[in-house]
């Protein structure tokens, strides 16, 4: 997942460990794309990587708009933001007490 994002020039990839902190997911992955076209490209690459690693992609939100794309793979939720949206929603601040999770290449 991380490598897929970085291959598409995604920036500032973070994986936040939420296990035991919420029922929403065990991991939030967050990455920035510089444009709507790039966020879609990153989302496509991550979606393929998730499927290849055996995750079922339950839904995708925000793809058409491209400012904030959410990929829901059950225990993993990926947020692909444009810089402005990432700064505005600041999920890292919201989950500031959570640890970063190591994400293996896939």
C-alpha positions in Angstrom: 0.0 0.0 0.0 2.7 2.5 1.0 4.8 1.5 -2.0 1.8 1.9 -4.4 1.2 5.4 -3.1 4.9 6.4 -3.4 5.1 4.9 -6.9 2.5 7.4 -7.9 4.5 10.2 -6.2 2.2 10.3 -3.1 3.6 12.5 -0.4 3.8 12.3 3.4 2.4 8.8 3.7 1.4 7.9 7.3 -0.3 4.8 8.8 -1.9 5.4 12.1 -2.5 2.4 14.5 -6.1 2.6 15.8 -6.4 -0.9 17.0 -8.3 -0.9 20.3 -9.0 2.8 20.0 -12.0 2.7 17.7 -14.3 0.3 16.1 -14.0 2.1 12.7 -10.8 0.4 11.7 -7.4 -0.9 12.9 -5.4 1.4 10.6 -5.9 4.8 9.0 -3.5 5.3 6.1 -3.1 8.9 4.9 -1.3 10.3 1.9 -1.3 13.5 -0.1 -1.5 14.0 -3.9 -0.8 17.4 -5.4 -3.8 17.4 -7.7 -7.2 15.7 -8.1 -5.7 13.7 -11.0 -2.9 12.5 -8.8 -5.2 11.6 -5.9 -7.2 9.4 -8.3 -4.0 7.8 -9.6 -2.8 7.1 -6.0 -6.2 5.8 -5.0 -6.3 3.4 -8.0 -2.8 2.1 -7.2 -3.6 1.6 -3.5 -6.9 -0.1 -4.4 -5.0 -2.6 -6.6 -2.4 -3.2 -3.9 -5.1 -3.8 -1.3 -6.9 -6.3 -3.5 -3.6 -8.0 -4.4 -2.8 -8.4 -0.6 -6.2 -10.0 0.0 -8.2 -7.1 1.3 -11.7 -6.6 0.1 -12.5 -3.0 -0.9 -15.9 -2.5 0.6 -16.4 1.0 -0.9 -14.8 4.1 -2.3 -15.9 7.6 -1.5 -15.0 11.0 -3.1 -13.3 9.6 -6.2 -15.2 11.8 -8.7 -14.4 15.0 -6.7 -10.8 13.9 -6.0 -10.1 16.2 -3.1 -10.5 13.6 -0.4 -10.8 9.9 -1.5 -11.6 7.3 1.1 -10.9 3.7 0.4 -12.6 1.4 2.9 -11.0 -2.0 3.1 -12.5 -3.0 6.5 -9.7 -3.0 9.0 -7.8 -0.5 6.9 -9.2 2.9 5.7 -7.1 4.9 3.3 -7.5 8.7 3.0 -6.0 10.3 -0.1 -6.1 14.1 0.2 -5.1 17.1 -1.8 -2.8 19.3 0.4 -5.6 21.8 1.2 -8.0 19.1 2.4 -5.4 17.3 4.4 -4.5 20.4 6.2 -8.2 21.3 6.8 -9.2 17.9 8.2 -5.9 17.2 9.9 -6.6 13.6 10.8 -3.1 13.3 12.3 -4.1 15.8 15.0 -7.4 14.1 15.6 -5.6 10.8 16.3 -2.5 12.4 17.9 -2.4 9.9 20.7 -2.2 6.9 18.3 1.1 5.4 17.2 2.3 5.2 13.6 2.1 1.7 12.3 4.7 0.2 10.1 3.3 -0.7 6.7 5.0 -3.4 4.7 5.5 -3.1 0.9 2.5 -4.2 -1.1 
